[in-house]
């Protein structure tokens, strides 16, 4: 009896799926290495399965044993039959993931959903699951000199998705889904950056917490509809701003642009690769009022000491559990280590303490994370205030998830005395 051969599409899916659970590669990196022939199909199937595994398995008629997939180890997940079954239905055209957009608690690891319930109640956990189980829109940040209205007007006729001006960020444009935007003339001119609207709001908040703090909420959840979004202040002083944990620099570029080319933004990170990417992006965008500073792990204090109490604004966008960005990085929930979760608050407290020393008297310190865990948000804030009496609490709260990603941000002011 001849054994049927898997199609090239299924072979591509199986290879990518196994890579996710046999290496530390993230979903976006794995997709970027896929062959152009299959990339679009994989980008439709794999994130959808990661977002709503039990819901799609049921819709596809694929059998799933009780507790799966969350009771499986990495080796078992790499060979999970249900994932193959769902992918086959998607490739056949008999299952359209977007038609089954509602997610439920079973689409998330039990421990994760239980913590949501402890922190935010049963209804809060239900809403979080519903929001974080569907695909995210795509956010763009227009350069100040261009503006969101002009950018949206130029892009709308050229894109196959709905294009609207953001109701969260005064520089944001929201696309209804993925669109080939990097080949547009606006992209070639450097008129925008791909950046979630909540991330844009954090950069604005780091400079003007009193202005943008009212957009935040006491609990995570969808952004209020119809709220007034303040314009970016026209007059900006030449501040010294520090973007700690800058990564590839999305917020660094936003801060530098918000300053209108004045002052200087210092981007600190321990990854030289990410800082090199920041320099390339800044050159393309025509941003010059920044400096990338490489740090050595464990020796950060020696490098940053020269800025002690000199910065008017410091943003500590700290490493975190990433629960607020599960729509964009759904693979996080499949392989998050409980020990790593337990370590996160300690890392955040250490970084806040380290970089707080850079804030000038009367200056602003902003703590930000892309999560809504109380252990990494409200509890970290209370601990910092208890240990640093020279700082006082400013505005703070949550934004999203929905329609932007989920973030927490808290401002502190160093007392002048």
Secondary structure, 3 states (H helix, E strand, C coil): CCCCCCCHHHHHHHHHHHHHHHCCCCHHHHHHCCCHHHHHHHHHHHHHHHHCHHHHHHHHCCCCCCCCCCCCCHHHHHCCHHHHHHHHHHHHCCCCHHHHCCCCHHHCCHHHHHHHHHHHHHHHHHHHHHHHCCCCCEEEEECCCCCHHHHHHHHHCCCCCCEEECCCCCCEEEECCCCCCCCCHHHHHCCEEECCHHHHHHHHHHHCHHHHHHHCECCCECCCCCCCCCCCCCCCCCCEEEEECCCCCHHHHHHHHHCCCCCEEEEEECCHHHHHHHHHHHHHHCCCCEEEEECCCCCHHHHHHHHCCCEEEEEEECCCCCHHHCCCCHHHHHCCCHHHHHHHHHHHHHHHHHHHCCEEEEEEEEEEECCCCHHHCHHHHHHHHHHCCCEEEEEEEEEECCCCCCEEEEEEEECCC
